[in-house]
Amino acid sequence: MLKIQLISGSGEIIKEAFSEERVYLGYKGTLDEGSSVKIINSNPGEYLWVKINKCIDKSLVYFKGTEMNYEFPFTEEAKVAYPIGAFEGDRHYFSVEIPSKEELMQYRNVALNPSDQKNAIGIYPHALANVETRNESVFFASNAIDGICVTDGHGRWPYQSWGINKQKDAEITIEFGKEVLINKIGLFLRADYPHDSYWTSVKVSLSTGEEMILETTNSPECQYFDIEECKVEWIKLSNLIKNDDESEFPALTQIEAWGWILS
């Protein structure tokens, strides 16, 4: 059974819908502060297609448990990481669908999750980091897997990124929730020059214990690195070596991990 519940700021169920394979919920009304959407799947350990906002792409997410709770942004600071009007107005739409076997078998960026949030629990892929510049939403780790790949700016959407606040030991981890099979990593380094700097090399650590050094450049496009095909539960970037220039602000716009979901 699949269920979508729209929850008010006081914790009451505003509206809900449920079905076996595909569920859609529309709502006519404004969202009050503190409201959220809850997606419930009675079968833990499954992938589901989830759409939590009219302006955010549908996401293929792995439910390690049975629930996904998505808290809507209401402060002005939180909203700037999203398109203008994303959670505003009096018309809202949510959906959850069971993917087909063919969809699950496709070669894809298994790190992609536009529905990731800083404090997401039990829903994957999930990005987390040991630093996020000034704890501002436009620099959260989750921005690095949201699928927005434009690199020639920084700040409010669509230029959100993972910012490291000049911290030399900064690192970011992408958790998949279960084993996936990957053979390529892609990095979009933020390229808002001359405001930005960039990394000349980064260390990639895999959950298998393997480590590798990737030599990177100031390219504004995706830098792809083929790796030996391997099963991993997470990947981590660390040892970020900054280029020797005047800027103090290297950042990551997007990380991709290409491969296959394992049944």
TORLO-218139 format. One record per residue (C-alpha): residue in three letters; x, y, z. Coordinates in pm, whole numbers, m for minus. Each point is the difference from the previous one (the first is absolute). Layout:
BEGIN
- ALA	X	Y	Z .
...
This chain:
BEGIN
- MET	0	0	0 .
- LEU	122	350	m91 .
- LYS	m129	309	176 .
- ILE	53	375	m23 .
- GLN	m92	219	296 .
- LEU	10	380	2 .
- ILE	72	104	360 .
- SER	m77	343	152 .
- GLY	243	194	217 .
- SER	m191	m119	306 .
- GLY	39	m365	m105 .
- GLU	m350	m64	m132 .
- ILE	m68	m187	m325 .
- ILE	m136	257	m246 .
- LYS	m61	m245	m282 .
- GLU	114	m349	m97 .
- ALA	m16	m246	m287 .
- PHE	97	m365	m31 .
- SER	16	m285	m251 .
- GLU	206	m306	m83 .
- GLU	235	111	m281 .
- ARG	m54	370	m83 .
- VAL	m129	278	223 .
- TYR	m70	363	m89 .
- LEU	m105	279	232 .
- GLY	m104	353	m94 .
- TYR	m72	274	251 .
- LYS	m183	329	m43 .
- GLY	122	229	274 .
- THR	311	167	142 .
- LEU	255	m192	205 .
- ASP	28	127	357 .
- GLU	334	36	177 .
- GLY	137	m329	123 .
- SER	m208	m214	m236 .
- SER	148	m300	m177 .
- VAL	m80	m295	m221 .
- LYS	37	m360	116 .
- ILE	31	m292	m239 .
- ILE	m66	m344	146 .
- ASN	98	m328	m163 .
- SER	m111	m317	178 .
- ASN	290	m193	m158 .
- PRO	341	124	124 .
- GLY	307	m46	m216 .
- GLU	m154	119	m327 .
- TYR	66	271	m257 .
- LEU	m284	239	m79 .
- TRP	m53	291	m236 .
- VAL	m84	302	217 .
- LYS	m107	353	m91 .
- ILE	m27	240	292 .
- ASN	m42	334	m178 .
- LYS	m119	141	m331 .
- CYS	344	157	m61 .
- ILE	219	m295	105 .
- ASP	70	m294	m231 .
- LYS	m139	m342	77 .
- SER	256	m197	201 .
- LEU	82	m372	12 .
- VAL	62	m53	370 .
- TYR	79	m304	212 .
- PHE	m216	m53	309 .
- LYS	210	m182	258 .
- GLY	m297	22	235 .
- THR	m366	73	m65 .
- GLU	m24	381	16 .
- MET	132	312	m169 .
- ASN	m62	333	171 .
- TYR	61	313	m205 .
- GLU	m12	329	191 .
- PHE	m90	298	m214 .
- PRO	230	307	12 .
- PHE	m172	307	145 .
- THR	272	247	99 .
- GLU	131	231	m270 .
- GLU	349	m143	54 .
- ALA	m122	m355	m58 .
- LYS	m203	89	m310 .
- VAL	291	146	m197 .
- ALA	132	m349	m81 .
- TYR	m324	m73	m189 .
- PRO	m169	158	m304 .
- ILE	m205	310	81 .
- GLY	m352	m103	98 .
- ALA	83	m369	42 .
- PHE	m191	m41	327 .
- GLU	m228	300	m34 .
- GLY	m344	58	m148 .
- ASP	m321	m197	46 .
- ARG	58	m294	m235 .
- HIS	226	m292	96 .
- TYR	70	m344	m143 .
- PHE	165	m316	134 .
- SER	49	m349	m141 .
- VAL	156	m336	80 .
- GLU	35	m290	m244 .
- ILE	155	m345	m5 .
- PRO	265	m8	m278 .
- SER	m3	m268	m266 .
- LYS	270	m268	m15 .
- GLU	128	162	m321 .
- GLU	42	335	175 .
- LEU	193	m159	286 .
- MET	235	m178	m241 .
- GLN	103	316	m188 .
- TYR	354	137	11 .
- ARG	m38	327	192 .
- ASN	150	253	237 .
- VAL	m74	m192	320 .
- ALA	99	301	215 .
- LEU	m281	218	m135 .
- ASN	m274	99	246 .
- PRO	m169	340	m47 .
- SER	m213	m79	307 .
- ASP	293	m34	243 .
- GLN	m1	224	308 .
- LYS	262	91	258 .
- ASN	m168	m200	276 .
- ALA	m146	m284	m208 .
- ILE	m21	m333	184 .
- GLY	m34	m342	m162 .
- ILE	m36	137	m356 .
- TYR	278	m31	m257 .
- PRO	209	115	m179 .
- HIS	94	242	278 .
- ALA	285	253	14 .
- LEU	167	106	324 .
- ALA	309	205	73 .
- ASN	213	114	293 .
- VAL	m44	365	m99 .
- GLU	m255	212	m190 .
- THR	81	369	m41 .
- ARG	m167	201	278 .
- ASN	m266	m274	17 .
- GLU	m178	172	m290 .
- SER	m239	m201	m216 .
- VAL	171	102	m325 .
- PHE	316	m176	123 .
- PHE	m150	m322	141 .
- ALA	154	m333	m100 .
- SER	m337	m109	m144 .
- ASN	43	259	m277 .
- ALA	279	m216	m143 .
- ILE	m243	m278	m100 .
- ASP	m306	203	m104 .
- GLY	67	m23	m375 .
- ILE	48	376	m51 .
- CYS	334	20	m181 .
- VAL	51	366	m96 .
- THR	343	110	125 .
- ASP	48	366	m100 .
- GLY	m147	156	315 .
- HIS	m48	m45	373 .
- GLY	m275	72	249 .
- ARG	m375	m25	m54 .
- TRP	m161	m257	m236 .
- PRO	107	m117	m255 .
- TYR	351	67	128 .
- GLN	m21	m194	328 .
- SER	305	m217	75 .
- TRP	191	m172	279 .
- GLY	210	272	165 .
- ILE	286	m84	236 .
- ASN	51	332	181 .
- LYS	375	m13	m78 .
- GLN	35	m307	224 .
- LYS	310	m197	m97 .
- ASP	m125	m336	128 .
- ALA	m340	28	m171 .
- GLU	m155	m324	m122 .
- ILE	m330	m111	m147 .
- THR	m153	m347	2 .
- ILE	m272	m138	m226 .
- GLU	m189	m287	161 .
- PHE	m200	m238	m220 .
- GLY	m183	m189	277 .
- LYS	97	m335	m155 .
- GLU	259	m135	m241 .
- VAL	5	144	m350 .
- LEU	234	m84	m288 .
- ILE	199	294	m141 .
- ASN	269	48	m264 .
- LYS	25	378	m49 .
- ILE	5	316	212 .
- GLY	m84	347	m129 .
- LEU	87	331	169 .
- PHE	m133	345	m81 .
- LEU	231	243	180 .
- ARG	m157	341	52 .
- ALA	152	242	m251 .
- ASP	m116	349	90 .
- TYR	340	148	m88 .
- PRO	169	216	121 .
- HIS	m209	m26	320 .
- ASP	71	m374	17 .
- SER	311	m209	21 .
- TYR	4	m373	m78 .
- TRP	159	m325	116 .
- THR	292	m146	m192 .
- SER	m54	m343	156 .
- VAL	m247	m178	227 .
- LYS	12	m334	178 .
- VAL	m287	m240	m57 .
- SER	m55	m263	268 .
- LEU	m233	m294	m55 .
- SER	m186	m204	260 .
- THR	210	m297	m117 .
- GLY	311	165	149 .
- GLU	145	95	m338 .
- GLU	131	354	m51 .
- MET	102	192	m310 .
- ILE	122	347	m91 .
- LEU	m182	187	m278 .
- GLU	189	279	m177 .
- THR	m246	284	m66 .
- THR	11	326	m196 .
- ASN	m184	333	m17 .
- SER	m238	m128	m268 .
- PRO	m360	127	40 .
- GLU	m126	m329	m146 .
- CYS	m32	m343	156 .
- GLN	333	m176	55 .
- TYR	m47	m376	m40 .
- PHE	223	m268	150 .
- ASP	m33	m366	m92 .
- ILE	61	m234	292 .
- GLU	14	m376	33 .
- GLU	m352	m135	28 .
- CYS	m81	m56	366 .
- LYS	m283	m42	249 .
- VAL	m20	282	256 .
- GLU	m234	123	271 .
- TRP	153	349	7 .
- ILE	267	219	m155 .
- LYS	187	289	161 .
- LEU	198	299	m130 .
- SER	279	135	221 .
- ASN	357	136	m18 .
- LEU	m124	283	m219 .
- ILE	315	173	m129 .
- LYS	m69	361	m97 .
- ASN	167	167	m294 .
- ASP	263	259	91 .
- ASP	m191	320	m81 .
- GLU	m147	303	177 .
- SER	m354	m134	44 .
- GLU	m90	m182	322 .
- PHE	m322	m156	m127 .
- PRO	15	m337	m176 .
- ALA	m333	m185	4 .
- LEU	m181	m299	m145 .
- THR	m307	50	m217 .
- GLN	m77	m368	m65 .
- ILE	135	m351	48 .
- GLU	m117	m290	m212 .
- ALA	52	m374	47 .
- TRP	m88	m198	m312 .
- GLY	m102	m362	15 .
- TRP	m286	m231	84 .
- ILE	m241	m64	283 .
- LEU	33	m355	134 .
- SER	m307	m211	71 .
